Each structure stands twice: as structure tokens, then as C-alpha cells.
Amino acid sequence: MILAFDTYYFDDKAKTVCISFKNWPDSEIIKSYSETIYNDVPYESGEFYKRELPCILSLFEKIEINRIEAILVDGFVFLDDYGKLGLGGRLYESLNKKIPVIGIAKSHFATMHQSEKELIRGRSEKPLYITSAGIGLEKAAKLIHSMYGGNRIPSLLKRLDRLTREK
């Protein structure tokens, strides 16, 4: 099973949604999970994990799946080429490095050069920025490239984003 997490912030709350799907090219969500919790942690560049990691871990505890192939997060696994951990890296460590984590970001992080892979999908000229832990970067990028949908953002991840914004 593959899991993808995203969080949306409103007022002093955070709504985190996780979708599960079986195979990388799948077009359908198998199951979705959702939780809204109190969260007034302000956004800090390079410290995003302080805001979002507690939300992901809280929801993750409620998910009963035996075998997880990988977890996708909206953001970075690493924040530089020297191993500074981002949200995905902190999640990977929180899960005792047992589940590969792939970060998918829509914009480049200034201190990244070699630890990310630019990925062009569909007809878009703008890349996605892929980072990973527990799985090779090239393989991670190929898996994201293989996801369903002809646009820059894979269809399931667009649906995940919409689910997080629903109240």
C-alpha cells in the first residue's frame, strides 16, 4: 500500500488527510483518512516539520495497514545536500527508517542542488522537485512519474489536496 499525506491550515486548526492506493499508476483511492486537530504553530521557513509532522504522526497512529510500500509528503525530505532533514526526513526518522518517504515539492529549495531530482510530468514546463529517504532518488522520481494523470501534479495528489481543503 502507498500512503500520501497533506495538511491544510485554517484558523487555529490543521486538517490532515491521508489517502491510500495500491499501485503507483492507480487512478482510484482505496481509502482516505482524515483528522482535524488544534494547531497554532506558525510557519517557519526550513522548520516546516514543527508544524506539520505532529499532524501526520497523529493521523498515522489511526491507520491500520500492515504493509506500507512508501509514504508521500507535500514537501522536502532533505533541505540541503548535506543531509539537513525536512518534513519527509523527520517523518522517516520518526518511523524508525522502516518506511521509505518521498517528498514532492512544487518549488525549488535554495540550498538543494544534488539531493533533489527535477521531474517534468505531462505537458507542464515547470518541474516537481523530488527528494527521498529509504529509496533511491532516481527510483523515487520514476515512481512519481508513473503516477496516473497527464498533468504536473498526479491526479491522486490533486484529489488529496482538494480533500484537505473541504471542511
C-alpha positions as a Markdown table, in Angstrom:
| # | Residue | x | y | z |
|---|---|---|---|---|
| 1 | Met | 0.0 | 0.0 | 0.0 |
| 2 | Ile | 1.1 | 3.6 | -0.7 |
| 3 | Leu | 0.1 | 6.4 | 1.5 |
| 4 | Ala | 0.1 | 10.1 | 0.7 |
| 5 | Phe | -0.4 | 12.8 | 3.4 |
| 6 | Asp | -1.3 | 16.5 | 3.1 |
| 7 | Thr | -2.4 | 19.1 | 5.7 |
| 8 | Tyr | -4.4 | 22.3 | 5.3 |
| 9 | Tyr | -4.4 | 25.1 | 7.9 |
| 10 | Phe | -7.3 | 27.3 | 8.9 |
| 11 | Asp | -7.9 | 29.4 | 11.9 |
| 12 | Asp | -6.0 | 27.6 | 14.7 |
| 13 | Lys | -6.6 | 24.2 | 13.3 |
| 14 | Ala | -4.9 | 21.8 | 10.9 |
| 15 | Lys | -6.8 | 19.2 | 8.8 |
| 16 | Thr | -4.6 | 16.3 | 7.8 |
| 17 | Val | -5.8 | 13.8 | 5.2 |
| 18 | Cys | -4.1 | 10.6 | 4.1 |
| 19 | Ile | -5.1 | 8.6 | 1.1 |
| 20 | Ser | -4.1 | 5.0 | 0.3 |
| 21 | Phe | -3.7 | 3.4 | -3.1 |
| 22 | Lys | -2.2 | 0.0 | -4.1 |
| 23 | Asn | -0.1 | 0.6 | -7.2 |
| 24 | Trp | 1.7 | 3.7 | -8.5 |
| 25 | Pro | -0.3 | 4.1 | -11.7 |
| 26 | Asp | -3.7 | 3.7 | -10.0 |
| 27 | Ser | -6.4 | 6.2 | -10.6 |
| 28 | Glu | -8.5 | 5.4 | -7.6 |
| 29 | Ile | -8.1 | 6.0 | -3.9 |
| 30 | Ile | -8.7 | 2.8 | -1.8 |
| 31 | Lys | -9.4 | 4.6 | 1.4 |
| 32 | Ser | -9.0 | 8.1 | 2.9 |
| 33 | Tyr | -8.4 | 9.0 | 6.5 |
| 34 | Ser | -8.9 | 12.5 | 8.0 |
| 35 | Glu | -8.3 | 14.3 | 11.3 |
| 36 | Thr | -8.6 | 17.9 | 12.3 |
| 37 | Ile | -6.6 | 19.0 | 15.4 |
| 38 | Tyr | -5.7 | 22.2 | 17.2 |
| 39 | Asn | -2.5 | 23.6 | 15.7 |
| 40 | Asp | -1.4 | 27.2 | 16.1 |
| 41 | Val | 2.3 | 26.6 | 15.3 |
| 42 | Pro | 3.4 | 29.4 | 13.0 |
| 43 | Tyr | 5.1 | 28.7 | 9.6 |
| 44 | Glu | 8.9 | 29.0 | 9.7 |
| 45 | Ser | 11.0 | 28.5 | 6.6 |
| 46 | Gly | 13.2 | 25.5 | 6.9 |
| 47 | Glu | 11.3 | 24.4 | 10.1 |
| 48 | Phe | 8.0 | 23.3 | 8.4 |
| 49 | Tyr | 8.2 | 19.9 | 10.1 |
| 50 | Lys | 7.5 | 21.6 | 13.5 |
| 51 | Arg | 4.1 | 22.5 | 12.2 |
| 52 | Glu | 3.1 | 19.5 | 10.1 |
| 53 | Leu | 4.9 | 16.4 | 11.5 |
| 54 | Pro | 2.7 | 16.3 | 14.6 |
| 55 | Cys | -0.4 | 16.3 | 12.4 |
| 56 | Ile | 0.9 | 13.5 | 10.2 |
| 57 | Leu | 2.0 | 11.3 | 13.1 |
| 58 | Ser | -1.3 | 11.8 | 14.9 |
| 59 | Leu | -3.3 | 10.6 | 11.9 |
| 60 | Phe | -0.7 | 7.9 | 11.1 |
| 61 | Glu | -1.4 | 6.3 | 14.5 |
| 62 | Lys | -5.1 | 5.7 | 13.5 |
| 63 | Ile | -4.2 | 4.0 | 10.2 |
| 64 | Glu | -4.2 | 0.2 | 10.3 |
| 65 | Ile | -2.2 | -1.0 | 7.3 |
| 66 | Asn | 0.2 | -3.9 | 7.7 |
| 67 | Arg | 2.5 | -3.3 | 4.7 |
| 68 | Ile | 3.3 | 0.2 | 3.5 |
| 69 | Glu | 5.5 | 0.4 | 0.4 |
| 70 | Ala | 6.1 | 4.2 | 0.7 |
| 71 | Ile | 4.7 | 7.4 | 2.1 |
| 72 | Leu | 4.4 | 10.6 | 0.0 |
| 73 | Val | 4.5 | 14.1 | 1.6 |
| 74 | Asp | 4.0 | 17.5 | 0.2 |
| 75 | Gly | 7.4 | 19.0 | 0.9 |
| 76 | Phe | 11.0 | 18.0 | 1.2 |
| 77 | Val | 12.8 | 15.1 | 2.7 |
| 78 | Phe | 16.1 | 17.0 | 2.8 |
| 79 | Leu | 16.7 | 20.8 | 2.9 |
| 80 | Asp | 20.2 | 20.8 | 1.6 |
| 81 | Asp | 22.9 | 18.5 | 0.1 |
| 82 | Tyr | 24.4 | 17.8 | 3.5 |
| 83 | Gly | 21.5 | 15.9 | 5.0 |
| 84 | Lys | 19.6 | 18.6 | 6.8 |
| 85 | Leu | 16.2 | 17.0 | 7.4 |
| 86 | Gly | 13.0 | 18.4 | 6.2 |
| 87 | Leu | 9.5 | 17.2 | 6.9 |
| 88 | Gly | 9.9 | 13.9 | 5.0 |
| 89 | Gly | 13.3 | 13.2 | 6.6 |
| 90 | Arg | 11.9 | 13.8 | 10.1 |
| 91 | Leu | 8.9 | 11.5 | 9.3 |
| 92 | Tyr | 11.3 | 8.8 | 8.0 |
| 93 | Glu | 13.3 | 9.0 | 11.3 |
| 94 | Ser | 10.1 | 9.1 | 13.4 |
| 95 | Leu | 9.1 | 5.8 | 11.7 |
| 96 | Asn | 12.5 | 4.2 | 12.6 |
| 97 | Lys | 13.6 | 4.4 | 9.0 |
| 98 | Lys | 11.3 | 1.4 | 8.2 |
| 99 | Ile | 9.1 | 3.0 | 5.5 |
| 100 | Pro | 10.5 | 4.9 | 2.5 |
| 101 | Val | 9.4 | 8.5 | 2.3 |
| 102 | Ile | 9.2 | 10.5 | -0.9 |
| 103 | Gly | 8.9 | 14.3 | -0.8 |
| 104 | Ile | 7.2 | 16.1 | -3.7 |
| 105 | Ala | 7.6 | 19.8 | -3.8 |
| 106 | Lys | 6.2 | 22.4 | -6.2 |
| 107 | Ser | 9.1 | 24.8 | -5.8 |
| 108 | His | 12.9 | 24.6 | -5.5 |
| 109 | Phe | 14.5 | 25.0 | -2.1 |
| 110 | Ala | 17.5 | 27.3 | -2.5 |
| 111 | Thr | 20.0 | 25.1 | -0.7 |
| 112 | Met | 19.3 | 22.0 | -2.7 |
| 113 | His | 21.3 | 21.0 | -5.8 |
| 114 | Gln | 22.2 | 17.4 | -5.8 |
| 115 | Ser | 19.8 | 15.8 | -3.3 |
| 116 | Glu | 16.7 | 16.5 | -5.3 |
| 117 | Lys | 15.5 | 15.5 | -8.8 |
| 118 | Glu | 13.6 | 17.8 | -11.0 |
| 119 | Leu | 10.7 | 15.9 | -12.6 |
| 120 | Ile | 8.7 | 17.1 | -15.6 |
| 121 | Arg | 5.3 | 15.5 | -15.9 |
| 122 | Gly | 2.7 | 15.8 | -18.6 |
| 123 | Arg | 2.6 | 19.0 | -20.6 |
| 124 | Ser | 3.9 | 21.2 | -17.9 |
| 125 | Glu | 7.2 | 23.1 | -18.3 |
| 126 | Lys | 7.5 | 23.5 | -14.5 |
| 127 | Pro | 9.1 | 20.6 | -12.7 |
| 128 | Leu | 8.2 | 18.9 | -9.4 |
| 129 | Tyr | 11.1 | 18.6 | -7.0 |
| 130 | Ile | 11.6 | 15.0 | -5.7 |
| 131 | Thr | 13.6 | 14.1 | -2.6 |
| 132 | Ser | 13.6 | 10.7 | -0.8 |
| 133 | Ala | 14.8 | 8.6 | 2.1 |
| 134 | Gly | 14.8 | 4.8 | 2.2 |
| 135 | Ile | 14.5 | 4.7 | -1.6 |
| 136 | Gly | 16.9 | 5.9 | -4.3 |
| 137 | Leu | 16.2 | 9.3 | -5.7 |
| 138 | Glu | 16.1 | 8.1 | -9.3 |
| 139 | Lys | 13.7 | 5.3 | -8.5 |
| 140 | Ala | 11.5 | 7.7 | -6.4 |
| 141 | Ala | 11.3 | 10.1 | -9.4 |
| 142 | Lys | 10.4 | 7.3 | -11.8 |
| 143 | Leu | 7.6 | 6.1 | -9.4 |
| 144 | Ile | 6.1 | 9.6 | -9.2 |
| 145 | His | 6.4 | 10.0 | -13.0 |
| 146 | Ser | 4.4 | 6.7 | -13.4 |
| 147 | Met | 1.5 | 8.0 | -11.3 |
| 148 | Tyr | -1.8 | 8.5 | -13.0 |
| 149 | Gly | -2.6 | 11.8 | -14.8 |
| 150 | Gly | -1.3 | 13.8 | -17.6 |
| 151 | Asn | -0.6 | 17.0 | -15.6 |
| 152 | Arg | 2.3 | 18.2 | -13.5 |
| 153 | Ile | 0.6 | 17.1 | -10.3 |
| 154 | Pro | -0.5 | 13.4 | -10.3 |
| 155 | Ser | -4.3 | 13.1 | -10.2 |
| 156 | Leu | -4.5 | 11.3 | -6.8 |
| 157 | Leu | -2.4 | 14.1 | -5.2 |
| 158 | Lys | -4.7 | 16.7 | -6.7 |
| 159 | Arg | -7.6 | 14.9 | -5.2 |
| 160 | Leu | -5.8 | 14.7 | -1.8 |
| 161 | Asp | -5.2 | 18.5 | -1.9 |
| 162 | Arg | -9.0 | 19.0 | -2.5 |
| 163 | Leu | -9.9 | 16.7 | 0.3 |
| 164 | Thr | -7.7 | 18.6 | 2.8 |
| 165 | Arg | -9.5 | 21.9 | 1.8 |
| 166 | Glu | -13.0 | 20.5 | 2.4 |
| 167 | Lys | -14.5 | 21.5 | 5.7 |
